């Protein structure tokens, strides 16, 4: 495990990624005295991950696959992960807000800082951690540069966001000094709760941006670049239509409706 983590660090993996690998491998080590060599032991480990999402279970499987591939290559031992099938990733539409709920959230901001933060998140789809690390030096006339999961990327933003952020200190500040990441998360949650939004966390604003971007006519390829998704399959999830949209399109394009309207005409 130590050698694997050192190799990942040498390759340039971020500290957050290294911590995630360590968490998974330590969980496995607490169950096994020695490195499991049989697929059944690893399948039992994955099966006993209680109350986790499909994405989390898949992330465990992917981390173990990477670890065992490296181990098999470095030490010339068998790779039991080759016999373990990829876990199911059931399609789930991420929770998002309606336009009315968005207006209520914006109205719930009680400071210029909170209004600027909400405007930024809803205009760009940034992760809260990306917004937290933002400085004025990284904000250009039309794009800002953030350090995301897959490296740096440029994200366009609107003049409305520029106006909202005028006079705001970056890094973000509270009454006692610079805000920690948790402080920014709490600021967003307070606005959500004041607006009567009890579901989801500040990440719901990122989901909302993506859904409304596509609904307004944006395409998944530009959205993928804006949001920093490594896999476009992640971006395509947001292309799922709400039932109200499905009903409206059904009423417009149903063969029965088309035939009867032509007959009536």
C-alpha positions in Angstrom: 0.0 0.0 0.0 2.8 2.4 0.9 4.6 1.7 -2.3 1.5 2.1 -4.4 0.7 5.5 -2.8 4.3 6.6 -3.3 4.0 5.6 -7.0 0.7 7.6 -7.3 2.4 10.6 -5.7 5.3 10.3 -8.1 2.9 10.2 -11.0 1.4 13.5 -9.8 -1.9 12.5 -8.3 -3.5 15.2 -6.1 -3.5 14.9 -2.4 -7.3 14.4 -2.4 -6.9 11.5 -4.7 -4.1 10.0 -2.6 -6.3 10.3 0.5 -9.2 8.6 -1.3 -6.9 5.7 -2.3 -5.6 5.4 1.3 -9.1 5.4 2.7 -10.2 2.5 0.5 -7.1 0.4 1.0 -7.1 0.9 4.7 -10.7 -0.3 4.8 -9.6 -3.4 2.9 -6.6 -3.9 5.2 -8.8 -3.8 8.3 -10.7 -6.8 7.0 -7.8 -8.8 5.6 -4.6 -9.9 7.3 -2.8 -10.2 3.9 -3.4 -9.0 0.4 -6.5 -10.8 -0.9 -5.6 -13.0 -3.9 -9.1 -14.5 -4.5 -11.9 -12.6 -6.3 -14.4 -13.8 -3.7 -12.7 -12.0 -0.9 -12.8 -8.7 -2.8 -16.4 -9.3 -3.9 -17.3 -9.8 -0.2 -15.6 -6.5 0.6 -17.5 -4.7 -2.1 -20.8 -6.4 -1.2 -20.5 -5.3 2.4 -20.3 -1.6 1.7 -23.6 -0.8 3.3 -25.7 2.3 2.5 -23.4 3.7 -0.2 -24.4 5.0 -3.6 -23.8 3.3 -6.8 -21.1 5.9 -7.6 -19.3 5.2 -4.3 -19.3 1.5 -4.9 -18.0 2.0 -8.4 -15.3 4.3 -7.1 -14.2 1.5 -4.7 -14.1 -1.0 -7.5 -12.1 1.4 -9.7 -9.6 2.2 -7.0 -9.1 -1.5 -6.3 -8.7 -2.2 -10.0 -6.0 0.5 -10.3 -4.2 -0.8 -7.2 -4.2 -4.5 -8.3 -3.2 -3.6 -11.8 -0.2 -1.7 -10.4 0.6 -4.6 -8.0 0.4 -7.2 -10.7 2.7 -5.2 -12.9 5.2 -4.3 -10.2 5.4 -7.6 -8.3 4.3 -10.1 -11.0 1.4 -11.5 -9.0 -2.1 -12.5 -10.1 -4.7 -9.8 -10.5 -8.1 -11.0 -9.0 -9.8 -7.8 -10.1 -9.8 -9.1 -13.6 -12.5 -11.6 -12.6 -14.7 -9.0 -10.9 -17.4 -7.4 -13.0 -17.9 -3.6 -13.0 -20.6 -2.7 -10.4 -23.9 -1.4 -11.7 -24.2 2.4 -12.0 -28.0 3.0 -12.1 -28.8 6.2 -13.9 -30.0 8.8 -11.4 -31.0 12.3 -12.3 -29.2 14.7 -9.9 -31.5 16.9 -7.8 -31.9 20.5 -9.0 -34.0 23.6 -8.4 -36.8 25.1 -10.4 -36.6 28.7 -11.7 -38.9 29.8 -8.9 -36.8 28.2 -6.3 -33.7 29.8 -7.7 -35.3 33.2 -7.4 -36.2 32.4 -3.8 -32.6 31.4 -3.1 -31.2 34.5 -4.6 -33.6 36.6 -2.5 -32.5 34.8 0.6 -28.9 36.2 0.3 -28.5 38.8 3.1 -25.1 40.2 2.1 -23.3 41.2 -1.0 -20.8 38.4 -0.5 -23.5 35.7 -0.4 -25.3 37.2 -3.4 -22.0 37.3 -5.4 -21.2 33.7 -4.4 -24.7 32.4 -5.4 -24.5 34.3 -8.7 -21.1 32.9 -9.4 -22.1 29.3 -8.7 -25.3 29.5 -10.7 -23.6 31.3 -13.7 -20.6 28.9 -14.0 -21.5 25.6 -12.4 -18.3 25.7 -10.3 -17.7 23.2 -7.5 -17.7 25.0 -4.1 -14.1 24.0 -3.7 -13.2 25.7 -7.0 -15.0 28.8 -6.0 -13.3 28.8 -2.6 -9.8 28.8 -4.2 -10.6 31.6 -6.7 -8.6 34.8 -6.6 -8.9 38.0 -8.6 -5.6 37.2 -10.3 -7.4 34.3 -11.9 -10.4 36.2 -13.2 -10.1 37.6 -16.7 -12.5 39.8 -18.7 -14.6 36.9 -19.9 -13.2 33.7 -18.3 -11.9 32.7 -14.9 -9.3 29.9 -14.3 -10.0 27.3 -11.7 -8.1 24.3 -10.4 -10.5 21.4 -10.7 -10.5 17.6 -10.4 -8.8 17.0 -13.7 -6.5 20.0 -13.6 -6.8 23.7 -14.5 -9.6 24.8 -16.8 -11.0 28.1 -18.1 -14.7 28.8 -17.4 -16.7 31.6 -19.0 -18.8 33.9 -16.9 -21.3 36.6 -17.6 -21.1 40.4 -17.0 -23.9 40.0 -14.4 -21.5 37.9 -12.3 -18.8 40.5 -12.8 -21.1 43.2 -11.5 -22.2 41.1 -8.5 -18.6 40.4 -7.5 -17.3 44.0 -7.7 -16.0 45.0 -4.4 -15.9 41.4 -3.0 -12.7 40.3 -1.4 -11.1 37.2 -2.8 -10.2 34.9 -1.1 -13.8 35.1 0.3 -14.0 36.6 3.7 -16.2 36.5 6.7 -16.5 38.7 9.8 -13.4 37.0 11.4 -11.2 36.8 8.3 -10.9 34.4 5.3 -13.6 31.8 5.0 -12.7 28.2 5.2 -14.3 25.8 2.7 -16.8 24.7 5.4 -17.7 28.3 6.0 -18.6 28.8 2.4 -20.6 25.6 2.4 -22.5 26.9 5.4 -23.2 30.3 3.8 -24.8 28.6 0.8 -26.8 26.2 3.0 -28.2 29.0 5.0 -29.5 30.7 1.8 -31.0 27.4 0.7 -32.7 26.8 4.0 -34.1 30.4 4.2 -35.6 29.8 0.7 -37.3 26.6 2.0 -34.9 24.2 0.2 -34.4 21.3 2.5 -33.0 18.8 0.0 -29.4 18.6 -1.2 -26.3 20.6 -0.4 -24.6 23.5 -2.2 -23.8 21.0 -5.0 -27.4 21.3 -6.0 -26.6 24.7 -7.6 -24.1 23.0 -9.9 -26.7 20.5 -10.9 -29.2 23.3 -11.5 -26.8 25.2 -13.7 -26.2 22.1 -15.9 -29.8 21.3 -16.3 -30.9 24.8 -17.1 -28.0 25.4 -19.4 -29.1 22.4 -21.6 -32.7 23.3 -21.3 -32.0 26.8 -22.6 -30.3 25.3 -25.7 -26.7 24.7 -24.6 -25.0 21.5 -25.8 -23.4 18.7 -23.8 -19.9 19.2 -25.3 -19.6 22.8 -24.2 -21.2 21.9 -20.9 -18.6 19.2 -20.4 -15.8 21.7 -20.8 -17.4 24.2 -18.6 -18.0 21.7 -15.8 -14.7 19.9 -16.1 -16.1 16.4 -16.5 -13.5 13.9 -17.6 -16.2 11.6 -19.1 -19.0 13.0 -21.2 -21.3 10.3 -19.9 -21.3 12.3 -16.7 -22.5 15.4 -18.5 -25.2 13.5 -20.5 -27.0 12.7 -17.2 -28.2 16.3 -17.2 -29.8 15.9 -20.6 -32.6 13.9 -18.9 -35.8 15.9 -19.3 -38.1 16.7 -16.4 -41.5 15.0 -16.6 -43.2 18.4 -17.3 -41.0 18.7 -20.4 -41.8 15.1 -21.5 -45.5 15.8 -21.1 -45.3 19.0 -23.1 -43.4 17.3 -25.9 -45.7 14.3 -25.9 -48.7 16.5 -26.4 -46.9 18.3 -29.2 -45.6 15.2 -31.1 -47.9 12.3 -30.3 -49.0 10.5 -33.5 -52.6 10.6 -32.3 -52.5 14.4 -31.8 -50.8 14.8 -35.2 -53.3 12.7 -37.1 -56.4 14.2 -35.4 -55.2 17.8 -35.9 -54.6 17.1 -39.6 -58.0 15.5 -39.9 -59.6 18.5 -38.2 -57.8 20.9 -40.4 
